[in-house]
Amino acid sequence: MNALLAHLPPLLKMSAQGAILIVLVLAVQWFCGKRLQPRWRYAFWLLVMLRLALPWTIPTPISPFSVLKLPEPLPAAYPTEAPPLLTEEPASIPEEVSHISSSKTHLLGWLWVTGVVFLAGYAGVTHYRIYQRVVRQRPVTDEATLNLLEDCKALMAVCMPLTLIETEAIASPTLFGFVRPRLLLPVGLRPALAQEELRHVFLHELAHIKRHDVLSGWVMLALQTIHWFNPLVWVAFHRSRADRELACDALALSYASPGENRAYGLTVVKLLERFGQPVWAPSLAGILENKQLMKERIIMIAKFQKTHHGWALPLALLIALTVIALTGPRDGGIAAESSTIQKSGGSGTPGWSLQEKLDLAQTGNQWAAYDLWDAYYRGKHGVQPDPTEAGKWLEQLVHNLWVVRFEPVDDFVPTNPGEFLGRIHQYSSCRSGQTSFFRTTKQGDKLAGAFLSNYPEELKASLNKVPGLKVASVDRITAKEFVQYERSPQESLWNLQQKIKLAKEGNQWAAYELWDAYYRGNHGIRPDPAEAEKWLGEVVRDLWVVKFEPLDEFAPTNPAEFLGRINQYSSCRSGQTKIGAASFFRTSRQGDKLMGSFLSNYPDQLKTSLTKVPGLKVTSVELITPKQFITYEQSPQESL
């Protein structure tokens, strides 16, 4: 019980931050009014659920909570009144006051536990009673009704098996459960409704399945049970259920025929007049969830229009609210963040633990040794620069590390790193652990390349398979050479007229280098926004971002592990004049998971190639805009 009570202070902080977010969401909904489509209104409540569920935030100075300081809960052993002013000797806290304060805290803790148990018990009993009545019922076997249901499922692309049951346990059409869902119809509903009206009921309930509303209802109940003492949480989830119904109506109408709004609305009104008050349970999602807000629903149904426009405003609001939901003040670190800092001896950044890196490096993990050298050498992640520690980890890093240098021969004349890597990926499969730290250097009018590797002979054999490529040397690298190598830039052979000629022929790498030159003023070119925008348009022409994530037992912690797995099982071909099938690899953190992405001119080909990689799943394929490209190109490679 004491361990349970110890979690109350962070719970109060989570609830306070959730309350602020709830007020903001209500304000945004009121201010935007009908300009927000129902699905966006409900999406904002998902952020509230996320904020109430997460025990941590991302500390950042741009967080609104950095300006609006939340009061930190006082320790249980101290009085809640302000302490006396300190004199020469600190004032002692009377033992009886401490005892009284501690008793009050335990009383509040027991009160919270009582509320949680009561609400959880009430929800569990309600669900069990409905389940007992429903599970004994036989499914509907009427062929016409079942055919109508299957037609609606096919229309909405719902593949999940759905059992249709008539029961007296409910008074209006309701979806029950999310693992093996049952569509419950009150006795007497089918004869009372025409086929078209029954179709409207089915579309609405299938919309609940498609949106996973029963599952979200359970999550909502769990959070409401935990935060039962917060009245704004009750307001928020009452409003979110109303918005959920509006969103379901909108989704159902999007599959209905044009001009069917009126008939759909009349069906809802008919159900309201002919059938009773719905039963509440977390496992239920019906068509008559909230009779008090029926007027709002009917107005939305009457004015509904199928449209994919008007997403700019809600998307901007969603991003702003996401920043508020997931960030927190730097000095207000909570348990998960402070434990990482404590492990690192009082230093660290989110997602980076000094102790974890030490443990990994001591097992021989060279990437961890590199992270430690980088931290002590450059003073990163809040670690104090220490030449001795940096030298220690650098020695471990370069242990059995080789530099494999190669150069182009015959008709292969690369002018930039992308052309080099494209040719290598096209003809060679560099296994994980063989390659890292790719560099290109100018040697007169030729561009030479190099990799660092722990397996130089295997890498050499792999590179020898690449036509137009010759391995020039394989040398063991020293600590001093590694520092110089790691800091060396990627060089290109650069000629303005040649780049313009290639870009006009459709070479997107040349267009990229022209944009880079005019955008950043590289290669002695004066920055020119108009020219930069012109060539950027060529770069992003038919350019897609393919995003993917790890699954199952595959849990990469750095970019090299991601690329190693991909190169091991997949061959991502590169185009001759375009960006190719895979380039601009990026990794980003999402919670405790590392996500990956490529830019590609051949997204379908790349998607097919990535699906061959075990433990990898493609999550999205989207055409990239000029603005998104700049953000993507400037984004760092992140690690866990």
Summary of the structure (lengths in Angstrom):
residues: 640
radius of gyration: 30.7
end to end distance: 33.9
largest distance: 89.7
contacts: 1950
relative contact order: 0.07
helix: 54%
strand: 13%
